[in-house]
Amino acid sequence: MSDYLVKALACDGKVRAYAVRSTDTVGEAQRRHYTWPTASAALGRTMTAGVMMGAMMKGEQNLTIKVEGGGPIGPILVDSNAKGEVRGYVTNPQTHFDLNEQGKLDVRKAVGTTGMITVVKDIGMKDYFTGQVPIVSGELGEDFTYYLVTSEQVPSSVGVGVLVNPDNSILAAGGFILQLLPGADEEVISMLEKRLSEIPPVSKLIQKGLSPEELLEEIFGKDEVQFLEKLPVSFTCTCSKERFANAIISLGKQEIKDMIEQDGEAEAQCHFCHEKYHYSKEELESFKQEASA
């Protein structure tokens, strides 16, 4: 099963729902960054929430999430868009701790609880929309719930999970976002609260082989969900040799001249995907001609 996301309505149109299988996508990030298990869980949960939040957008719109909790993992950065494409990295990928009291990966200890989650949305206008909330848990699911409720004023529930194999590869990853729409009454809210307290953790459901559709049916019941759209999900980076070349040109003639004299070549590496781009002396000479003084 390849990764994909579904959009749905439930409870007679009173709840908007998203669910995603992100196992391969998080696995690609793990391989590219060689993250250790706790870092994999933190990055994977953020990417999973990010790809669902990206799916709430339209057309060419995109968003960037920055999680800075003050913990040893350092900042987590994730980009996503309306097409199911997501990329991300964590500052200190080789971060890992013993399991917590619940026998789970100690994401809270890695992320920290003394910082902020910042979401910057590019919706095609001149100015970006920026929302920022304090981290309330460090487990990330609760933190993204708090962000949506506080910053975007939408009553929401976010469940995200990542399970890691003994060899550090990703066993299962996925999640859901449920949002109450105008007209949702106390009966719907009570039912949701009850169901969410009863179901197993989302990563366990995905490990059992549940698809995104079955995940939502597990929460709402089979006849209560109306599926609207299905979207492929993947780790996709927007970097290219040309983009980095433009960045080098923007440094100016003197900086490029120094590169040529000191190293005779240049290499750039993308933070998000770890792809490396090499530039020869001849290429740098041509960049120097293009650069402004």
Residue frames as qw, qx, qy, qz and C-alpha x, y, z in Angstrom:
[[0.000, 0.888, 0.460, 0.000, 0.00, 0.00, 0.00],
 [0.397, 0.354, -0.025, 0.846, 1.47, 3.37, -1.02],
 [0.131, -0.366, -0.461, 0.798, 1.03, 6.41, 1.19],
 [0.055, -0.473, -0.481, -0.736, -2.11, 8.45, 0.67],
 [0.072, 0.154, 0.486, -0.857, -4.52, 10.78, 2.42],
 [0.069, -0.545, -0.759, -0.350, -8.31, 10.91, 2.45],
 [0.166, -0.062, 0.203, -0.963, -10.63, 13.85, 3.07],
 [0.250, -0.391, -0.872, -0.158, -14.08, 13.08, 4.43],
 [0.391, -0.382, 0.121, -0.829, -17.19, 14.33, 6.19],
 [0.329, -0.163, -0.913, 0.178, -18.79, 12.48, 9.09],
 [0.038, -0.440, -0.679, 0.586, -21.77, 12.69, 11.43],
 [0.270, 0.786, 0.554, 0.052, -24.15, 14.09, 8.77],
 [0.402, 0.683, 0.095, 0.602, -21.66, 16.71, 7.66],
 [0.416, -0.901, -0.034, -0.122, -20.96, 18.02, 11.17],
 [0.620, -0.605, 0.393, 0.308, -17.33, 16.83, 11.25],
 [0.591, 0.728, -0.342, -0.061, -14.56, 17.32, 8.68],
 [0.824, -0.412, 0.377, 0.100, -11.97, 14.54, 8.78],
 [0.480, 0.702, -0.523, -0.060, -8.54, 13.81, 7.32],
 [0.849, -0.366, 0.380, 0.035, -6.60, 10.56, 7.65],
 [0.458, 0.747, -0.472, -0.094, -3.25, 9.54, 6.22],
 [0.944, -0.164, 0.132, 0.253, -0.88, 6.63, 5.91],
 [0.185, 0.935, -0.301, 0.025, 2.62, 8.16, 5.93],
 [0.878, -0.346, 0.283, 0.169, 4.81, 5.09, 6.56],
 [0.777, 0.315, 0.210, 0.504, 6.87, 5.28, 3.35],
 [0.160, 0.883, 0.024, 0.441, 7.10, 9.09, 3.49],
 [0.507, -0.806, 0.279, -0.126, 8.47, 9.10, 7.04],
 [0.911, -0.121, 0.288, 0.268, 10.67, 6.14, 6.08],
 [0.608, 0.622, 0.084, 0.486, 12.21, 8.20, 3.27],
 [0.129, -0.901, 0.193, -0.366, 12.99, 11.01, 5.75],
 [0.789, -0.541, 0.291, 0.018, 14.50, 8.47, 8.16],
 [0.877, 0.162, 0.221, 0.394, 16.78, 7.06, 5.45],
 [0.413, 0.765, 0.018, 0.494, 17.87, 10.44, 4.15],
 [0.169, -0.818, 0.279, -0.473, 18.68, 11.85, 7.59],
 [0.599, 0.059, -0.748, 0.280, 19.56, 8.60, 9.38],
 [0.425, -0.549, 0.208, -0.689, 17.35, 9.59, 12.31],
 [0.146, 0.055, -0.927, 0.341, 17.42, 7.49, 15.46],
 [0.166, -0.469, -0.861, -0.105, 14.09, 6.20, 16.85],
 [0.108, -0.679, -0.486, 0.540, 13.03, 9.12, 19.09],
 [0.004, 0.440, -0.259, -0.860, 14.04, 11.66, 16.45],
 [0.063, -0.135, -0.830, -0.538, 12.19, 9.58, 13.82],
 [0.106, -0.604, -0.779, 0.132, 9.02, 9.69, 15.92],
 [0.074, -0.669, -0.209, 0.709, 9.25, 13.46, 16.45],
 [0.042, 0.322, -0.492, -0.807, 10.00, 14.24, 12.80],
 [0.068, -0.217, -0.904, -0.363, 7.46, 11.67, 11.56],
 [0.030, -0.651, -0.685, 0.327, 4.65, 13.00, 13.75],
 [0.015, 0.631, -0.004, -0.776, 5.36, 16.57, 12.57],
 [0.057, 0.179, -0.693, -0.696, 5.47, 15.51, 8.90],
 [0.037, -0.388, -0.914, -0.113, 2.24, 13.52, 9.31],
 [0.012, 0.734, 0.467, -0.493, 0.42, 16.49, 10.87],
 [0.046, -0.531, 0.276, 0.800, 2.01, 18.77, 8.27],
 [0.010, 0.035, 0.803, 0.595, 0.83, 16.79, 5.25],
 [0.032, -0.610, -0.791, 0.030, -2.75, 16.81, 6.57],
 [0.056, -0.753, -0.215, 0.619, -2.62, 20.53, 7.29],
 [0.078, -0.314, 0.537, 0.779, -1.22, 21.05, 3.78],
 [0.040, 0.313, 0.882, 0.349, -4.19, 19.13, 2.38],
 [0.016, 0.733, 0.555, -0.394, -6.46, 21.79, 3.90],
 [0.030, -0.602, 0.192, 0.774, -4.98, 24.30, 1.46],
 [0.690, 0.621, 0.342, -0.143, -5.67, 24.86, -2.24],
 [0.585, 0.804, -0.077, 0.078, -3.83, 25.04, -5.56],
 [0.630, 0.466, -0.362, 0.505, -0.24, 26.23, -5.18],
 [0.414, -0.783, 0.204, -0.417, -0.61, 27.20, -1.52],
 [0.750, 0.082, -0.577, 0.312, 1.89, 25.76, 0.96],
 [0.507, -0.821, 0.071, -0.254, 2.92, 25.97, 4.58],
 [0.502, 0.390, -0.630, 0.447, 5.98, 25.65, 6.79],
 [0.734, -0.643, -0.160, -0.149, 5.90, 24.28, 10.34],
 [0.361, 0.503, -0.590, 0.519, 8.66, 24.98, 12.84],
 [0.780, -0.562, -0.263, -0.078, 8.68, 23.15, 16.18],
 [0.340, 0.504, -0.503, 0.614, 11.07, 24.63, 18.73],
 [0.717, -0.587, -0.324, -0.193, 10.52, 23.08, 22.14],
 [0.207, -0.821, 0.453, -0.278, 13.91, 23.75, 23.69],
 [0.921, -0.248, 0.298, -0.031, 14.75, 20.02, 23.83],
 [0.472, -0.492, 0.600, 0.417, 17.95, 18.24, 22.70],
 [0.632, 0.405, 0.608, 0.259, 16.48, 17.38, 19.29],
 [0.152, -0.258, 0.225, 0.927, 16.61, 21.06, 18.31],
 [0.481, 0.408, 0.049, -0.775, 14.18, 22.71, 15.88],
 [0.476, 0.252, 0.819, 0.199, 12.08, 20.54, 13.53],
 [0.254, 0.464, -0.179, -0.829, 11.19, 22.05, 10.16],
 [0.428, 0.299, 0.843, 0.131, 8.53, 20.69, 7.80],
 [0.264, 0.303, -0.268, -0.876, 7.20, 22.03, 4.47],
 [0.346, 0.307, 0.885, 0.049, 4.00, 20.75, 2.87],
 [0.211, 0.139, -0.298, -0.920, 1.50, 21.75, 0.20],
 [0.682, 0.176, 0.239, -0.669, -2.00, 21.06, -1.10],
 [0.701, 0.389, -0.500, -0.327, -0.77, 18.24, -3.37],
 [0.963, -0.264, -0.003, -0.052, 0.26, 15.77, -0.65],
 [0.691, 0.430, -0.324, 0.482, 3.95, 16.63, -0.95],
 [0.543, -0.832, 0.072, -0.081, 5.94, 17.02, 2.25],
 [0.687, 0.359, -0.416, 0.476, 9.58, 17.29, 3.30],
 [0.507, -0.831, 0.051, -0.223, 11.24, 17.80, 6.67],
 [0.643, 0.289, -0.541, 0.459, 14.32, 17.59, 8.81],
 [0.633, -0.762, -0.139, 0.020, 15.32, 17.71, 12.45],
 [0.073, 0.906, -0.390, 0.147, 18.38, 19.59, 13.69],
 [0.186, -0.513, 0.823, -0.158, 19.86, 16.72, 15.71],
 [0.789, 0.096, -0.400, -0.457, 18.76, 13.52, 13.94],
 [0.623, 0.075, -0.746, 0.221, 20.81, 11.17, 16.13],
 [0.309, -0.342, 0.453, -0.763, 18.71, 11.84, 19.24],
 [0.697, -0.202, -0.639, -0.254, 17.32, 8.89, 21.17],
 [0.315, -0.432, 0.571, -0.623, 16.23, 8.10, 24.75],
 [0.007, 0.091, 0.983, -0.159, 15.01, 5.08, 26.65],
 [0.267, -0.508, -0.678, -0.459, 11.26, 4.43, 26.44],
 [0.259, -0.415, 0.252, -0.835, 9.05, 6.51, 28.75],
 [0.363, -0.099, 0.760, -0.530, 6.85, 5.19, 31.60],
 [0.768, 0.315, 0.204, -0.519, 4.17, 4.16, 29.07],
 [0.717, -0.050, 0.638, 0.277, 6.72, 2.08, 27.15],
 [0.556, 0.774, 0.276, 0.121, 6.67, 4.53, 24.22],
 [0.579, 0.302, 0.013, 0.757, 9.33, 6.59, 22.50],
 [0.304, -0.677, -0.361, 0.564, 10.01, 9.64, 24.68],
 [0.351, 0.615, 0.336, 0.621, 9.19, 12.33, 22.12],
 [0.280, -0.935, -0.181, -0.121, 8.36, 14.87, 24.84],
 [0.655, -0.603, 0.168, 0.424, 11.88, 14.61, 26.30],
 [0.596, 0.128, 0.410, 0.678, 13.43, 15.04, 22.84],
 [0.157, 0.717, 0.395, 0.552, 11.24, 17.95, 21.71],
 [0.206, -0.055, -0.395, 0.894, 11.02, 19.81, 25.01],
 [0.108, -0.711, -0.694, -0.035, 8.09, 21.76, 26.42],
 [0.265, -0.670, -0.197, 0.665, 9.38, 25.32, 26.73],
 [0.167, -0.191, 0.435, 0.864, 9.02, 26.66, 23.20],
 [0.485, 0.475, 0.129, -0.723, 6.65, 27.32, 20.35],
 [0.524, 0.309, 0.723, 0.327, 5.04, 25.83, 17.27],
 [0.163, 0.578, -0.113, -0.791, 5.02, 28.29, 14.38],
 [0.552, 0.408, 0.694, 0.218, 3.02, 27.76, 11.18],
 [0.065, 0.529, -0.216, -0.818, 3.64, 30.05, 8.21],
 [0.588, 0.477, 0.653, 0.027, 1.16, 29.79, 5.32],
 [0.034, -0.295, 0.426, 0.855, 1.83, 31.05, 1.81],
 [0.448, 0.520, 0.698, -0.205, -1.67, 31.46, 0.37],
 [0.463, 0.447, 0.496, 0.582, -0.56, 33.41, -2.69],
 [0.058, -0.973, -0.217, -0.057, -1.11, 36.86, -1.20],
 [0.305, 0.780, -0.328, 0.436, 1.57, 39.53, -0.68],
 [0.268, -0.569, 0.606, -0.486, 1.82, 38.77, 3.05],
 [0.463, -0.002, -0.886, 0.035, 2.14, 35.36, 4.67],
 [0.679, -0.571, -0.090, -0.452, -0.21, 34.17, 7.40],
 [0.378, 0.307, -0.760, 0.431, 1.71, 33.27, 10.56],
 [0.727, -0.556, -0.129, -0.381, 0.26, 31.50, 13.58],
 [0.377, 0.372, -0.713, 0.458, 2.21, 30.71, 16.74],
 [0.738, -0.561, -0.090, -0.365, 1.30, 28.89, 19.95],
 [0.234, -0.613, 0.715, -0.241, 3.26, 27.62, 22.95],
 [0.548, 0.091, -0.827, -0.086, 4.05, 23.91, 23.12],
 [0.633, -0.452, 0.178, -0.603, 1.71, 22.39, 25.70],
 [0.962, -0.173, 0.154, -0.144, 2.76, 18.74, 25.66],
 [0.115, -0.646, 0.717, 0.235, 5.84, 17.97, 23.56],
 [0.591, 0.089, 0.801, 0.020, 4.09, 14.82, 22.30],
 [0.035, -0.155, 0.526, 0.835, 3.07, 16.86, 19.21],
 [0.112, -0.462, -0.811, -0.342, -0.43, 15.44, 18.60],
 [0.243, -0.755, -0.516, 0.322, -1.80, 17.49, 21.51],
 [0.257, -0.476, 0.093, 0.836, 0.34, 20.44, 20.42],
 [0.006, 0.100, 0.607, 0.788, -1.10, 20.50, 16.90],
 [0.197, -0.645, -0.734, -0.073, -4.59, 20.15, 18.41],
 [0.278, -0.698, -0.289, 0.593, -3.86, 23.21, 20.55],
 [0.185, -0.216, 0.362, 0.888, -2.55, 25.11, 17.52],
 [0.065, -0.352, -0.723, -0.591, -5.68, 24.46, 15.43],
 [0.279, -0.718, -0.629, 0.103, -8.02, 25.31, 18.32],
 [0.333, -0.693, -0.168, 0.617, -6.14, 28.42, 19.46],
 [0.193, -0.363, 0.364, 0.836, -4.60, 29.92, 16.32],
 [0.113, -0.090, -0.691, -0.708, -7.16, 28.88, 13.70],
 [0.442, 0.019, 0.347, -0.827, -10.18, 28.84, 16.01],
 [0.729, 0.065, -0.502, -0.462, -11.35, 25.41, 14.81],
 [0.715, -0.379, 0.498, -0.312, -12.29, 22.79, 17.46],
 [0.676, 0.474, -0.548, -0.134, -10.05, 19.89, 16.43],
 [0.806, -0.428, 0.408, -0.014, -8.48, 16.62, 17.48],
 [0.491, 0.672, -0.546, -0.091, -5.12, 15.51, 16.05],
 [0.874, -0.310, 0.375, 0.004, -3.79, 11.97, 16.34],
 [0.545, 0.697, -0.465, -0.033, -0.35, 11.18, 14.93],
 [0.816, -0.428, 0.389, -0.013, 1.84, 8.13, 15.47],
 [0.520, 0.635, -0.569, -0.048, 5.11, 6.56, 14.37],
 [0.901, -0.339, 0.271, -0.006, 6.38, 3.06, 15.16],
 [0.232, 0.770, -0.587, -0.094, 10.06, 2.24, 14.59],
 [0.961, 0.082, -0.264, 0.012, 11.62, -1.16, 13.80],
 [0.769, -0.546, 0.135, 0.303, 14.65, -2.50, 15.75],
 [0.674, 0.110, 0.276, 0.676, 16.88, -1.61, 12.75],
 [0.099, -0.441, -0.079, 0.889, 15.68, 2.06, 12.97],
 [0.069, -0.184, -0.630, -0.751, 13.50, 1.81, 9.83],
 [0.430, -0.016, 0.216, -0.877, 9.87, 2.91, 10.02],
 [0.132, 0.177, 0.974, -0.049, 7.31, 0.20, 10.78],
 [0.024, 0.696, 0.688, 0.204, 4.17, 2.35, 10.64],
 [0.117, -0.238, -0.163, 0.950, 3.25, 6.03, 10.52],
 [0.075, -0.510, -0.642, -0.568, 0.01, 7.88, 10.05],
 [0.038, -0.227, -0.494, 0.838, -2.63, 10.00, 11.66],
 [0.009, 0.676, 0.674, 0.298, -5.94, 11.82, 11.57],
 [0.005, -0.051, -0.219, 0.974, -7.33, 15.30, 12.07],
 [0.077, -0.622, -0.771, -0.110, -10.98, 15.74, 13.04],
 [0.055, 0.004, -0.099, 0.994, -12.59, 19.18, 12.98],
 [0.147, 0.590, 0.725, -0.325, -16.03, 20.20, 14.21],
 [0.100, 0.321, 0.430, 0.838, -18.04, 22.23, 11.70],
 [0.319, -0.055, 0.222, -0.920, -20.75, 24.77, 12.54],
 [0.763, -0.087, -0.276, -0.579, -23.83, 22.84, 13.62],
 [0.569, 0.062, -0.790, 0.220, -21.96, 20.15, 15.57],
 [0.573, -0.641, -0.044, -0.509, -23.92, 19.63, 18.78],
 [0.405, -0.586, 0.619, -0.331, -23.06, 18.26, 22.21],
 [0.940, 0.029, 0.289, -0.178, -24.15, 14.78, 21.15],
 [0.775, 0.573, -0.190, 0.186, -21.54, 14.70, 18.37],
 [0.068, 0.750, -0.527, 0.394, -18.84, 16.11, 20.68],
 [0.672, -0.409, 0.520, -0.333, -19.60, 13.53, 23.40],
 [0.965, 0.223, 0.127, -0.050, -19.56, 10.67, 20.88],
 [0.592, 0.681, -0.331, 0.276, -16.20, 11.78, 19.50],
 [0.200, -0.689, 0.567, -0.404, -14.63, 12.17, 22.93],
 [0.848, -0.205, 0.419, -0.252, -15.84, 8.69, 23.89],
 [0.918, 0.391, 0.009, 0.064, -14.57, 7.05, 20.68],
 [0.397, 0.747, -0.417, 0.333, -11.17, 8.76, 20.84],
 [0.406, -0.594, 0.587, -0.371, -10.71, 7.56, 24.43],
 [0.896, -0.050, 0.386, -0.213, -11.55, 3.97, 23.41],
 [0.840, 0.529, -0.121, 0.033, -9.59, 3.38, 20.19],
 [0.826, -0.253, 0.097, 0.494, -5.96, 2.15, 20.24],
 [0.186, -0.683, 0.249, 0.661, -3.12, 4.56, 19.34],
 [0.620, 0.683, -0.064, -0.381, -3.18, 5.53, 15.66],
 [0.185, 0.607, -0.754, -0.170, 0.19, 3.90, 14.88],
 [0.387, -0.074, 0.902, -0.176, -1.12, 0.58, 16.27],
 [0.658, 0.514, 0.395, -0.381, -4.15, 0.78, 13.98],
 [0.494, 0.735, -0.369, -0.282, -1.93, 1.39, 10.95],
 [0.098, -0.451, 0.887, -0.004, 0.42, -1.40, 12.04],
 [0.564, 0.171, 0.763, -0.267, -2.64, -3.70, 12.01],
 [0.283, 0.151, 0.747, 0.583, -3.07, -2.78, 8.34],
 [0.194, 0.768, 0.536, -0.291, -5.93, -0.29, 8.59],
 [0.378, 0.441, 0.343, 0.738, -6.15, 2.03, 5.59],
 [0.001, -0.026, 0.174, -0.984, -6.90, 5.76, 6.06],
 [0.527, -0.270, -0.398, -0.700, -10.55, 5.01, 5.18],
 [0.707, -0.314, -0.633, 0.028, -10.72, 2.20, 7.75],
 [0.346, -0.035, -0.470, 0.812, -9.06, 4.46, 10.32],
 [0.273, -0.124, 0.038, -0.953, -11.92, 6.97, 10.06],
 [0.692, -0.240, -0.506, -0.455, -14.50, 4.16, 10.03],
 [0.573, -0.146, -0.688, 0.421, -12.92, 2.87, 13.24],
 [0.073, -0.044, -0.361, 0.928, -13.57, 6.26, 14.84],
 [0.402, 0.064, -0.001, -0.914, -17.02, 7.09, 13.44],
 [0.636, 0.237, 0.688, -0.257, -18.53, 3.76, 12.39],
 [0.424, 0.076, 0.719, 0.545, -18.79, 2.39, 8.86],
 [0.195, 0.675, 0.638, 0.314, -21.96, 4.15, 7.74],
 [0.203, -0.884, -0.248, 0.341, -21.08, 7.54, 9.25],
 [0.338, -0.540, 0.353, 0.686, -18.27, 8.59, 6.88],
 [0.633, 0.737, 0.235, -0.039, -18.62, 10.20, 3.45],
 [0.618, -0.292, 0.335, 0.649, -15.29, 10.14, 1.57],
 [0.309, 0.884, 0.100, -0.337, -14.66, 13.17, -0.65],
 [0.477, 0.802, -0.360, 0.004, -11.14, 12.93, -2.03],
 [0.913, -0.257, 0.157, 0.276, -8.03, 10.74, -2.08],
 [0.216, 0.931, -0.295, 0.018, -4.56, 12.26, -2.43],
 [0.886, 0.119, -0.271, 0.358, -1.19, 10.49, -2.94],
 [0.401, -0.899, 0.175, 0.001, 1.38, 11.43, -0.29],
 [0.876, 0.223, -0.113, 0.412, 5.16, 11.48, -0.72],
 [0.478, -0.659, 0.108, 0.571, 8.44, 12.90, 0.52],
 [0.566, 0.658, 0.279, 0.412, 9.15, 15.50, -2.18],
 [0.414, -0.576, -0.005, 0.705, 11.91, 18.09, -2.12],
 [0.411, 0.886, 0.211, -0.031, 11.89, 21.26, -4.22],
 [0.333, -0.729, 0.397, 0.447, 15.67, 21.71, -4.25],
 [0.822, 0.522, 0.155, 0.166, 17.66, 21.63, -7.50],
 [0.667, -0.078, 0.119, 0.732, 21.14, 22.40, -8.81],
 [0.186, 0.594, 0.291, 0.726, 19.73, 25.50, -10.48],
 [0.425, -0.848, -0.247, -0.200, 18.19, 26.81, -7.24],
 [0.709, -0.551, 0.026, 0.439, 21.47, 26.49, -5.37],
 [0.543, 0.236, 0.251, 0.766, 23.28, 28.09, -8.32],
 [0.046, -0.786, -0.276, -0.551, 20.99, 31.11, -8.04],
 [0.610, -0.780, -0.114, 0.077, 21.76, 31.27, -4.33],
 [0.715, -0.216, 0.141, 0.650, 25.51, 31.27, -5.06],
 [0.322, 0.512, 0.301, 0.737, 25.08, 34.02, -7.69],
 [0.286, -0.867, -0.270, -0.306, 23.17, 36.11, -5.13],
 [0.711, -0.525, -0.111, 0.454, 26.26, 36.10, -2.87],
 [0.115, 0.967, -0.129, -0.185, 27.98, 38.54, -5.23],
 [0.685, 0.635, -0.327, 0.147, 31.22, 38.63, -7.25],
 [0.018, -0.696, 0.622, -0.359, 33.65, 38.94, -4.34],
 [0.732, -0.268, 0.531, -0.333, 32.25, 35.98, -2.41],
 [0.937, 0.329, 0.106, -0.052, 32.36, 33.78, -5.53],
 [0.450, 0.745, -0.436, 0.231, 35.89, 34.99, -6.30],
 [0.339, -0.581, 0.651, -0.351, 36.93, 33.93, -2.77],
 [0.904, 0.000, 0.367, -0.217, 35.38, 30.48, -3.34],
 [0.814, 0.561, -0.134, 0.078, 37.36, 30.04, -6.56],
 [0.229, 0.741, -0.534, 0.337, 40.64, 31.18, -4.99],
 [0.460, -0.479, 0.630, -0.401, 40.26, 29.18, -1.77],
 [0.710, -0.019, 0.679, -0.186, 38.69, 25.91, -2.98],
 [0.054, 0.281, -0.727, -0.624, 38.49, 26.03, -6.78],
 [0.339, -0.279, -0.808, -0.393, 35.01, 24.48, -6.52],
 [0.378, -0.203, 0.385, -0.817, 31.89, 24.47, -4.35],
 [0.298, -0.225, -0.921, -0.110, 29.43, 21.99, -2.90],
 [0.427, -0.228, 0.186, -0.855, 25.96, 22.68, -1.54],
 [0.188, -0.160, -0.967, 0.063, 23.76, 20.32, 0.45],
 [0.447, -0.461, -0.312, -0.700, 20.01, 20.58, 0.95],
 [0.250, -0.262, 0.671, -0.647, 18.90, 20.54, 4.61],
 [0.752, 0.041, 0.182, -0.632, 15.61, 18.86, 3.72],
 [0.959, 0.219, -0.035, -0.178, 16.71, 15.93, 1.55],
 [0.637, -0.549, 0.459, 0.285, 20.53, 15.80, 2.02],
 [0.767, 0.542, 0.224, 0.261, 21.06, 15.90, -1.76],
 [0.434, -0.598, 0.220, 0.636, 24.49, 17.31, -2.65],
 [0.577, 0.795, 0.166, 0.083, 25.24, 19.55, -5.63],
 [0.646, -0.345, 0.233, 0.640, 28.78, 20.09, -6.92],
 [0.363, 0.926, 0.066, -0.073, 29.95, 23.15, -8.84],
 [0.806, 0.112, 0.093, 0.574, 33.23, 23.16, -10.81],
 [0.325, -0.444, 0.048, 0.834, 35.64, 26.07, -11.13],
 [0.089, 0.175, 0.569, 0.799, 34.25, 26.75, -14.61],
 [0.223, -0.680, -0.664, -0.215, 30.69, 26.93, -13.28],
 [0.384, -0.704, -0.300, 0.517, 31.77, 29.30, -10.51],
 [0.279, -0.181, 0.286, 0.899, 33.54, 31.51, -13.06],
 [0.064, -0.422, -0.626, -0.653, 30.29, 31.78, -15.06],
 [0.348, -0.742, -0.560, 0.117, 28.35, 32.55, -11.85],
 [0.396, -0.477, -0.079, 0.780, 30.84, 35.33, -11.10],
 [0.119, 0.116, 0.454, 0.875, 30.09, 36.88, -14.49],
 [0.253, -0.589, -0.652, -0.404, 26.36, 36.80, -13.72],
 [0.447, -0.605, -0.507, 0.421, 26.70, 38.15, -10.18],
 [0.047, 0.938, 0.065, 0.337, 26.39, 41.79, -9.28],
 [0.355, 0.540, -0.489, 0.586, 29.30, 43.50, -7.58]]
